[in-house]
Amino acid sequence: MGFGAAAIGFVCEAIKKGYEIHIFERSKDVYSSSISGVRSDGKLFVSNGMGGDLYIPLEIQREVVDYYLSKLNENDRKTVKTGVSFSKNSEFFERFYSEGFEPVNSHFFHIGTDKLRGILKRIYSEFESRNVKFHFGVKVNDVIVDSDGVKVQAGDLVDTFDYVVVAVGRSGHKLVNQIIERYPELVLSDNIVDIGIRYEVPNHVVEELNEEMYEFKVKMRAKTGYTVRTFCNNPSGKVVLEEYDDFVTVNGYSNSKAETPNTNFAILCSTSFTMPFNDPVGYGSYISKLGNILAGGRKVLLQTYEDFVRCKRTKKIGRVKPTLPEGSYMLGDANLVLPRRIALSISEFIQKIGRVIPGIAYPDNLMYAVEVKFYSNKLNNERYKNLKFIGDCSGHTRSITYATAHGKMNAKRL
Ligand SMILES: Cc1cc2nc3c(=O)[nH]c(=O)nc-3n(C[C@H](O)[C@H](O)[C@H](O)COP(=O)(O)OP(=O)(O)OC[C@H]3O[C@@H](n4cnc5c(N)ncnc54)[C@H](O)[C@@H]3O)c2cc1C
């Protein structure tokens, strides 16, 4: 179920074994299928420090990346930006390390949002030519394990299969919730949500970093006890709204051609809870909604760094011009929205990053609130021999490379 990164990895291996494979994808065609990250940003990483909680050998991650790159035409392959973040001989490694940061080492390949349509189409055509049957516009509502196999229900259609692989990503949480309500023993753990802001600075202040590593990832343990990290750096990129049914949050992306004078990245705090509280999605949604209420609708709050530190509403923007369109934000004070512990952690993080790269702490840099990363429950794949969960919906991956590799690894065990 689902045709995203994890399904791609799974099918690549499963085709070799001669099974009859059916894919049910709720989108109306291959161009509309969510494969959210692949379509929205398309940065591929090879790293043991990010992407999920599985151990995936680097050579398998590299195979995955090469597979995607092989689906680009020759000209587009030349425009892929690549690099290594925080190799041991990078001078930035020591500079961040000595200020208390943990620099995350990774190789990355930025394909660009605009080039992804072609990749997806080529993968689809390859699978179709090898007899994989696609059923677009079919949203699976339920999956039931019985003695004959695994029953799949999608609207009026009910069919039984020998082996079912759920690969519906985070956007398929309704189906996964339905399944775990029936089989609660599948859940290993949950209770994490990452909450923070999207930060926007002029390109020139991070030019050297962007040139050397394109995506810089650092973590730090703040005095509050929270781990704070950078995420999804977009040189010359744009800030965008991320739409949910009843609220909006903020996100960022960049195309393969430089488009704006600004770089944006997320600064996120990982929060985890203990019983009796067990609704991290509710917590993150509630904070996002509060931000929207203060911003006056389906908008986010925008504030300068200096005003955030002084707990003052921003009334005027300085030198950095927002890349999010004017109708999508309201100038305000994110301190009225972010819990104190998160706000303090973010201030400390920016202040310390400013000691390494001074321009990151310029007073008129921009903060958009709220950015939220929701996680799926971690699911147990050993519970049923013919019902498996792969990719982000399994709770074990959070990136294209990891989700695809998770799919491959599960298909190899068939
Ligand atoms: C805005 C954004 C940007 C991102 N950028 C990056 C990035 O640059 N690099 C990176 O490594 N990761 C990125 N990610 C994360 C990455 O997209 C995911 O980790 C990865 O796509 C997960 O793969 P998946 O196959 O598990 O899920 P997906 O790729 O989300 O695929 C799931 C598929 O299942 C379908 N589906 C859902 N429910 C049903 C149902 N009930 N029935 C049938 N079909 C269903 C969906 O339509 C979708 O096509 C980003 C994520 C987001 C949201």
The ligand as an SDF file (V2000), in Angstrom:
LIG
                    3D

 53 58  0  0  0  0  0  0  0  0999 V2000
    7.9540   18.6500    3.1170 C   0  0  0  0  0  0  0  0  0  0  0  0
    8.8820   17.4670    3.2430 C   0  0  0  0  0  0  0  0  0  0  0  0
   10.1730   17.5360    2.7250 C   0  0  0  0  0  0  0  0  0  0  0  0
   11.0480   16.4450    2.8550 C   0  0  0  0  0  0  0  0  0  0  0  0
   12.2940   16.5340    2.2980 N   0  0  0  0  0  0  0  0  0  0  0  0
   13.1280   15.4630    2.3910 C   0  0  0  0  0  0  0  0  0  0  0  0
   14.4130   15.4920    1.7880 C   0  0  0  0  0  0  0  0  0  0  0  0
   14.8180   16.4580    1.1610 O   0  0  0  0  0  0  0  0  0  0  0  0
   15.2290   14.4040    1.9300 N   0  0  0  0  0  0  0  0  0  0  0  0
   14.8380   13.2890    2.6250 C   0  0  0  0  0  0  0  0  0  0  0  0
   15.6260   12.3350    2.7070 O   0  0  0  0  0  0  0  0  0  0  0  0
   13.6150   13.2280    3.1960 N   0  0  0  0  0  0  0  0  0  0  0  0
   12.7530   14.2720    3.0970 C   0  0  0  0  0  0  0  0  0  0  0  0
   11.5090   14.2070    3.6680 N   0  0  0  0  0  0  0  0  0  0  0  0
   11.1200   12.9330    4.3200 C   0  0  0  0  0  0  0  0  0  0  0  0
   10.7860   11.8960    3.2250 C   0  0  0  0  0  0  0  0  0  0  0  0
    9.8330   12.4360    2.3510 O   0  0  0  0  0  0  0  0  0  0  0  0
   10.2050   10.6460    3.8300 C   0  0  0  0  0  0  0  0  0  0  0  0
   11.0670   10.1960    4.8650 O   0  0  0  0  0  0  0  0  0  0  0  0
   10.0360    9.5310    2.7660 C   0  0  0  0  0  0  0  0  0  0  0  0
    9.3290    9.9820    1.6210 O   0  0  0  0  0  0  0  0  0  0  0  0
    9.2850    8.3700    3.3980 C   0  0  0  0  0  0  0  0  0  0  0  0
    8.9910    7.4040    2.4330 O   0  0  0  0  0  0  0  0  0  0  0  0
    7.6940    6.4990    2.6010 P   0  0  0  0  0  0  0  0  0  0  0  0
    7.6420    5.6040    1.4120 O   0  0  0  0  0  0  0  0  0  0  0  0
    7.6900    5.9170    3.9510 O   0  0  0  0  0  0  0  0  0  0  0  0
    6.4450    7.5090    2.5320 O   0  0  0  0  0  0  0  0  0  0  0  0
    5.9860    8.4880    1.2990 P   0  0  0  0  0  0  0  0  0  0  0  0
    7.1400    8.7520    0.4140 O   0  0  0  0  0  0  0  0  0  0  0  0
    5.2750    9.5940    1.9760 O   0  0  0  0  0  0  0  0  0  0  0  0
    4.9450    7.6000    0.5010 O   0  0  0  0  0  0  0  0  0  0  0  0
    3.7080    7.1480    1.0320 C   0  0  0  0  0  0  0  0  0  0  0  0
    2.7060    6.9560   -0.1120 C   0  0  0  0  0  0  0  0  0  0  0  0
    1.5430    6.2950    0.4020 O   0  0  0  0  0  0  0  0  0  0  0  0
    0.3660    6.8990   -0.1360 C   0  0  0  0  0  0  0  0  0  0  0  0
   -0.7340    6.6490    0.7960 N   0  0  0  0  0  0  0  0  0  0  0  0
   -0.9330    7.2150    2.0290 C   0  0  0  0  0  0  0  0  0  0  0  0
   -2.0380    6.6830    2.6110 N   0  0  0  0  0  0  0  0  0  0  0  0
   -2.5280    5.7610    1.7450 C   0  0  0  0  0  0  0  0  0  0  0  0
   -3.6350    4.8740    1.7930 C   0  0  0  0  0  0  0  0  0  0  0  0
   -4.4640    4.8240    2.8430 N   0  0  0  0  0  0  0  0  0  0  0  0
   -3.8570    4.0580    0.7290 N   0  0  0  0  0  0  0  0  0  0  0  0
   -3.0280    4.1130   -0.3710 C   0  0  0  0  0  0  0  0  0  0  0  0
   -1.9590    4.9250   -0.4710 N   0  0  0  0  0  0  0  0  0  0  0  0
   -1.7080    5.7400    0.5810 C   0  0  0  0  0  0  0  0  0  0  0  0
    0.7530    8.3650   -0.2620 C   0  0  0  0  0  0  0  0  0  0  0  0
   -0.0670    9.0260   -1.2250 O   0  0  0  0  0  0  0  0  0  0  0  0
    2.2220    8.2660   -0.6870 C   0  0  0  0  0  0  0  0  0  0  0  0
    2.3690    8.2790   -2.0990 O   0  0  0  0  0  0  0  0  0  0  0  0
   10.6120   15.2680    3.5400 C   0  0  0  0  0  0  0  0  0  0  0  0
    9.3160   15.2000    4.0460 C   0  0  0  0  0  0  0  0  0  0  0  0
    8.4470   16.2780    3.8930 C   0  0  0  0  0  0  0  0  0  0  0  0
    7.0400   16.1800    4.4520 C   0  0  0  0  0  0  0  0  0  0  0  0
  1  2  1  0
  2  3  1  0
  2 52  2  0
  3  4  2  0
  4  5  1  0
  4 50  1  0
  5  6  2  0
  6  7  1  0
  6 13  1  0
  7  8  2  0
  7  9  1  0
  9 10  1  0
 10 11  2  0
 10 12  1  0
 12 13  2  0
 13 14  1  0
 14 15  1  0
 14 50  1  0
 15 16  1  0
 16 17  1  0
 16 18  1  0
 18 19  1  0
 18 20  1  0
 20 21  1  0
 20 22  1  0
 22 23  1  0
 23 24  1  0
 24 25  2  0
 24 26  1  0
 24 27  1  0
 27 28  1  0
 28 29  2  0
 28 30  1  0
 28 31  1  0
 31 32  1  0
 32 33  1  0
 33 34  1  0
 33 48  1  0
 34 35  1  0
 35 36  1  0
 35 46  1  0
 36 37  1  0
 36 45  1  0
 37 38  2  0
 38 39  1  0
 39 40  1  0
 39 45  2  0
 40 41  1  0
 40 42  2  0
 42 43  1  0
 43 44  2  0
 44 45  1  0
 46 47  1  0
 46 48  1  0
 48 49  1  0
 50 51  2  0
 51 52  1  0
 52 53  1  0
M  END
$$$$
